[in-house]
Amino acid sequence: METAIVSESPQQLVSKLIFNTVVPRPIAWITTVSREGKVNLAPFSFFNAITTKPPLLFVSVGKRKDGTLKDTARNILETGEFVVNVVSEEFLEKMHLSGKDFPPGVSEAEELSIELEPSKLVKPPGVKGVPAALECVLKEHLQLGSTPMDVFIGEVVAVHYRPELLQTQLGVVGRLGGKRYCVVKEELDLSELS
Ligand SMILES: Cc1cc2nc3c(=O)[nH]c(=O)nc-3n(C[C@H](O)[C@H](O)[C@H](O)COP(=O)(O)O)c2cc1C
């Protein structure tokens, strides 16, 4: 076992350790719209649930290398809405490719032939065919860290889901270190123990 004291370690190692030890991370495949109504789609794995009453989620969005806001962050700040699409194995490659830096105004969904469908309570559409899509409205915006990262806390206002997802999450995708992913292939149910 090796130990890295963060205050004595280079930032590159610290980042690498976070990416490779906080695993697997759930993936939020986020749809937003710009003020002009242009749809944007991008994946984020610094993402998780915070509370259930009310249902709050967070997603942490870094800046581009040139220090500008990513389209997702800009759109959430402009419109206060986003949709978190849950990624299953059949969407893995498209989700990964949608993380490329497409120029603003270019629709990832169109470029990658990803079908969208209207949401119920928010403007951004969801991705058609995913196991679940959570419609969110922005509750809080925090800026954390030295770059800084934009952390968005969203309240879930509607959930679209395949009913079988409440019984099994087989086939759902997570992020590992680097450009590696995992797919839930086996579930170990310990409910008999309690
Ligand atoms: C699986 C995956 C997870 C990602 N997670 C994050 C993340 O948590 N935060 C972040 O800022 N970027 C993350 N990225 C990179 C963004 O998706 C990428 O910067 C994208 O171009 C942003 O697009 P946008 O400008 O359309 O918002 C991730 C990429 C992939 C493929």
Ligand as a Chemical Component Dictionary entry (heavy atoms), coordinates in Angstrom:
data_LIG
# 
_chem_comp.id                   LIG 
_chem_comp.type                 NON-POLYMER 
_chem_comp.pdbx_formal_charge   0 
_chem_comp.three_letter_code    LIG 
# 
loop_
_chem_comp_atom.comp_id 
_chem_comp_atom.atom_id 
_chem_comp_atom.alt_atom_id 
_chem_comp_atom.type_symbol 
_chem_comp_atom.charge 
_chem_comp_atom.model_Cartn_x 
_chem_comp_atom.model_Cartn_y 
_chem_comp_atom.model_Cartn_z 
_chem_comp_atom.pdbx_ordinal 
LIG C1  C1  C 0 -17.635 9.578  -19.057 1  
LIG C2  C2  C 0 -17.230 11.017 -18.970 2  
LIG C3  C3  C 0 -17.354 11.686 -17.770 3  
LIG C4  C4  C 0 -17.020 13.043 -17.681 4  
LIG N1  N1  N 0 -17.166 13.679 -16.475 5  
LIG C5  C5  C 0 -16.919 14.995 -16.388 6  
LIG C6  C6  C 0 -17.149 15.696 -15.164 7  
LIG O1  O1  O 0 -17.596 15.130 -14.167 8  
LIG N2  N2  N 0 -16.889 17.047 -15.147 9  
LIG C7  C7  C 0 -16.439 17.705 -16.246 10 
LIG O2  O2  O 0 -16.254 18.916 -16.189 11 
LIG N3  N3  N 0 -16.222 17.074 -17.418 12 
LIG C8  C8  C 0 -16.460 15.746 -17.508 13 
LIG N4  N4  N 0 -16.261 15.089 -18.709 14 
LIG C9  C9  C 0 -15.827 15.860 -19.888 15 
LIG C10 C10 C 0 -17.012 16.575 -20.558 16 
LIG O3  O3  O 0 -18.009 15.652 -20.968 17 
LIG C11 C11 C 0 -16.468 17.339 -21.779 18 
LIG O4  O4  O 0 -15.654 18.396 -21.333 19 
LIG C12 C12 C 0 -17.527 17.846 -22.726 20 
LIG O5  O5  O 0 -16.901 18.315 -23.909 21 
LIG C13 C13 C 0 -18.341 18.980 -22.158 22 
LIG O6  O6  O 0 -19.280 19.322 -23.148 23 
LIG P1  P1  P 0 -20.092 20.679 -23.210 24 
LIG O7  O7  O 0 -19.109 21.803 -23.498 25 
LIG O8  O8  O 0 -21.030 20.406 -24.334 26 
LIG O9  O9  O 0 -20.774 20.852 -21.877 27 
LIG C14 C14 C 0 -16.538 13.733 -18.820 28 
LIG C15 C15 C 0 -16.379 13.035 -20.038 29 
LIG C16 C16 C 0 -16.721 11.693 -20.107 30 
LIG C17 C17 C 0 -16.569 10.971 -21.421 31 
# 
loop_
_chem_comp_bond.comp_id 
_chem_comp_bond.atom_id_1 
_chem_comp_bond.atom_id_2 
_chem_comp_bond.value_order 
_chem_comp_bond.pdbx_ordinal 
LIG C1  C2  SING 1  
LIG C2  C3  SING 2  
LIG C2  C16 DOUB 3  
LIG C3  C4  DOUB 4  
LIG C4  N1  SING 5  
LIG C4  C14 SING 6  
LIG N1  C5  DOUB 7  
LIG C5  C6  SING 8  
LIG C5  C8  SING 9  
LIG C6  O1  DOUB 10 
LIG C6  N2  SING 11 
LIG N2  C7  SING 12 
LIG C7  O2  DOUB 13 
LIG C7  N3  SING 14 
LIG N3  C8  DOUB 15 
LIG C8  N4  SING 16 
LIG N4  C9  SING 17 
LIG N4  C14 SING 18 
LIG C9  C10 SING 19 
LIG C10 O3  SING 20 
LIG C10 C11 SING 21 
LIG C11 O4  SING 22 
LIG C11 C12 SING 23 
LIG C12 O5  SING 24 
LIG C12 C13 SING 25 
LIG C13 O6  SING 26 
LIG O6  P1  SING 27 
LIG P1  O7  DOUB 28 
LIG P1  O8  SING 29 
LIG P1  O9  SING 30 
LIG C14 C15 DOUB 31 
LIG C15 C16 SING 32 
LIG C16 C17 SING 33 
# 
